[in-house]
Amino acid sequence: MLVRILVNALALLVITLLPDIHFVEPTVLRVLFVAMVLGVINAFVKPIVQFLTLRFIFITFGFAVVIINAIMLLLLNVIIPGMFAVDSLIWALIAGALMGLVSGFFENLLGLQIPIMPEDFGLQPALAADPSMVFQTKMISEVFGLNEGLAAEVPLAVEVTEPVADHDELQEGEER
């Protein structure tokens, strides 16, 4: 929670470098308070708005998220006008784009995002020895919807340890 407030504070400090977006009286406590209020808005209001505009987000290839970020900044301006001010709609849109980029950067840097492939994938020693097997196992688990525990047990290649006898070498009574 504190790390998210720090990420919001850093993102807010970066976007206040833009014209027409500023803190009214910037102090450390005010910046942290505004970041906390932005965190609450992002936690409760933003998911509802994103859910209601999901089709629009897909149609615009995600550009609508920039508009939603700008709306969240304008909402922050309405909630606490004595601490944070957004004077222009165009700069709010630019700040929404920049805020998404900066927040994403700091969230990845500080480890708040879920990694694409977890470190404790639980691979068998044979799979860990061959990196291509790890990738193939991961792809099979995604395609067939297997969870990671099952995916690590899916054999992708069968190792032949004994040569297979030809048909002529089979003795009487043996079957294949």
Secondary structure, 3 states (H helix, E strand, C coil): CHHHHHHHHHHHHHHCCCCCEEECCCCHHHHHHHHHHHHHHHHHHHHHHHHHCHHHHHHCCCHHHHHHHHHHHHHHHHHCCCCEEECCHHHHHHHHHHHHHHHHHHHHHCCCCCCCCCCCCCCCHHHHHCHHHHHHHHHHHHHHCCCHHHHHHCCCCCCCCCCCCCCCCCCCCCCC
